């Protein structure tokens, strides 16, 4: 079963978020507004 984070109308794959945060060679951003995730991108 895939774990996801749902914030209003957006769905984020938890594994992708964890991968971004834990991989020291990745770079990108998590955009927040009013303490809600509104965008996520990394490479």
N, C-alpha and C positions, 0 to 999 in steps of 0.2 A: 504494500500500500504506500502511495506517495504522500508525504507530508507537505502541506502547503500552508502559507500564511495568506489569509484573505483580509484585505484592507479596502473597505468600500467596494468598488467595482474591479479592483485589481487583485490578481492572484500571483503569488511569488513562490517558487519552488524553494523550500527550506534548504535542500542540499546545495543548490546554486548559491544561496546567500552564505552558507557556512563555508563553501569552497572558496568564495571570494575573500571572506574574512580570514581564513586560515592559510591561504596560499601567499607566501611572501613575494612571489614573482608576479602576482596579478596586480592590475591597477584598474581603477574605475571609480564609481560613485554610487551612493545610495542617497536619493533626494527625499528630503522630508519637509513637510509643511504642516504646521499645527500638530506636530508630534505624530503624523501619519506618513507612512512611506508612499511617495507619489511617483517614484521612478527608481530603476535599478539597472545599471549597465556595468559590465567589466570585461576585461580582455586577459 
